[in-house]
Amino acid sequence: MTRNRIMTGAVLLLCTTIFSCGIPITTSTKYPIDVHYENEPIERPYSEIGWVEITSEDSLTAEQTRDKRMMQRGNDAKTKELLMARLVIKAQKIGANAIINVKYQYYTTVKNEGYMLKGLAVRYRGE
C-alpha cells in the first residue's frame, strides 16, 4: 500500500471515530421538537415516521490542503446548529414531534470532505 493510501485511511478512520461517538452537536440550543442524540434513552412511547438526513461532500480548498494539521476542515459549532435546525424542519414537515438517534459524522480524505447528519423522525403516542 502506498503511503498516501495508508494516511488517507488513517485520517478517515480517525475522523469517523472522533465525530461519530455519540457526542452531542450542542447542548444549549432549544428546538421546537425534541432532539435525542444517539444512545440517549427515550422514555416516552413513540411511532416511527422515517429517517431524515442532510449530507454534503465538497472538494477541499487550496488552504485546506496546505494545512497538514487539518485545522481548516470540518464544521464549526454554529454551522452544526444550523444543520440541526434544517434537520428539525425536515422532521416537522413529515409530522414528527421528535427526532431520535441523531448522529453526525464528518469525514475527510486527501481531496474531499463531507458530513452526514441523520435522525429518526418520530411522533409521540397520544399526541
C-alpha positions as CSV (number, residue, x, y, z in Angstrom):
1,M,0.0,0.0,0.0
2,T,1.3,3.4,-0.8
3,R,1.9,5.9,2.0
4,N,-0.9,8.2,0.8
5,R,-3.5,5.4,0.9
6,I,-2.4,4.5,4.4
7,M,-2.5,8.1,5.5
8,T,-5.9,8.6,3.9
9,G,-7.3,5.5,5.6
10,A,-5.9,6.6,9.0
11,V,-7.4,10.1,8.6
12,L,-10.8,8.8,7.6
13,L,-10.8,6.3,10.5
14,L,-9.7,8.9,13.0
15,C,-12.3,11.4,11.8
16,T,-15.1,8.8,11.8
17,T,-14.1,7.6,15.2
18,I,-13.9,11.1,16.7
19,F,-17.1,12.5,15.2
20,S,-19.4,9.5,15.5
21,C,-19.0,8.7,19.2
22,G,-22.5,10.0,20.1
23,I,-21.1,13.3,21.3
24,P,-23.9,15.8,21.1
25,I,-23.5,18.5,18.5
26,T,-24.7,21.1,21.0
27,T,-26.4,21.0,24.4
28,S,-27.6,24.6,24.7
29,T,-29.9,25.1,21.7
30,K,-33.6,24.5,22.1
31,Y,-35.5,23.3,19.1
32,P,-39.3,23.3,18.5
33,I,-39.3,19.5,18.7
34,D,-37.3,17.1,21.0
35,V,-33.9,16.1,19.8
36,H,-32.3,13.0,21.2
37,Y,-28.8,12.1,20.2
38,E,-27.6,8.6,19.5
39,N,-27.7,6.3,22.6
40,E,-29.9,8.7,24.6
41,P,-32.8,6.8,26.3
42,I,-36.3,7.7,25.2
43,E,-38.8,7.3,28.0
44,R,-42.0,8.1,26.1
45,P,-43.7,5.7,23.7
46,Y,-43.4,6.7,20.0
47,S,-44.2,5.6,16.5
48,E,-41.5,5.8,13.8
49,I,-42.2,8.1,10.8
50,G,-38.9,7.7,8.9
51,W,-35.3,8.8,8.7
52,V,-34.4,12.4,7.9
53,E,-30.9,13.2,6.6
54,I,-28.7,16.0,5.4
55,T,-25.5,15.2,3.6
56,S,-22.8,17.1,1.7
57,E,-19.5,16.4,0.1
58,D,-17.1,19.1,-1.2
59,S,-13.7,19.3,-2.6
60,L,-11.1,20.7,-0.3
61,T,-9.9,24.2,-0.9
62,A,-6.2,25.0,-1.5
63,E,-6.0,26.4,2.0
64,Q,-7.4,23.2,3.5
65,T,-4.9,21.0,1.6
66,R,-1.9,23.1,2.6
67,D,-2.8,22.8,6.3
68,K,-1.4,19.4,7.1
69,R,-2.8,19.6,10.7
70,M,-6.3,19.7,9.3
71,M,-7.3,22.7,11.4
72,Q,-9.2,24.3,8.5
73,R,-11.5,21.2,8.0
74,G,-14.9,20.3,9.4
75,N,-17.9,22.3,10.5
76,D,-17.8,24.7,13.4
77,A,-20.4,24.6,16.2
78,K,-22.6,27.4,14.7
79,T,-22.7,25.5,11.4
80,K,-23.7,22.3,13.1
81,E,-26.5,24.1,14.9
82,L,-27.8,25.4,11.6
83,L,-27.6,21.9,10.1
84,M,-29.6,20.6,13.1
85,A,-32.2,23.3,12.6
86,R,-32.6,22.2,8.9
87,L,-32.9,18.6,10.1
88,V,-35.6,19.6,12.6
89,I,-37.5,21.4,9.9
90,K,-37.4,18.3,7.7
91,A,-38.7,16.2,10.5
92,Q,-41.5,18.7,11.3
93,K,-42.6,18.7,7.6
94,I,-43.4,15.0,7.8
95,G,-45.3,15.3,11.1
96,A,-42.6,14.5,13.7
97,N,-42.6,15.9,17.2
98,A,-39.2,14.5,18.0
99,I,-36.0,13.2,16.3
100,I,-34.2,10.3,18.0
101,N,-30.9,8.5,17.4
102,V,-29.4,11.7,15.9
103,K,-25.9,11.1,14.6
104,Y,-23.4,13.4,13.0
105,Q,-20.5,12.1,11.0
106,Y,-17.7,14.0,9.4
107,Y,-15.1,12.6,7.1
108,T,-12.1,13.8,5.2
109,T,-9.9,12.4,2.5
110,V,-6.9,13.8,0.6
111,K,-9.2,15.7,-1.8
112,N,-12.7,15.9,-0.2
113,E,-14.5,16.4,3.0
114,G,-18.1,15.8,3.9
115,Y,-20.7,15.2,6.6
116,M,-23.9,13.3,7.3
117,L,-26.4,14.3,9.9
118,K,-29.4,12.0,10.3
119,G,-32.0,11.0,12.8
120,L,-35.2,9.0,13.1
121,A,-38.3,11.2,12.9
122,V,-40.9,10.0,15.4
123,R,-44.3,11.0,16.8
124,Y,-45.0,10.6,20.4
125,R,-48.0,8.3,21.0
126,G,-51.1,10.1,22.4
127,E,-50.3,13.5,20.8
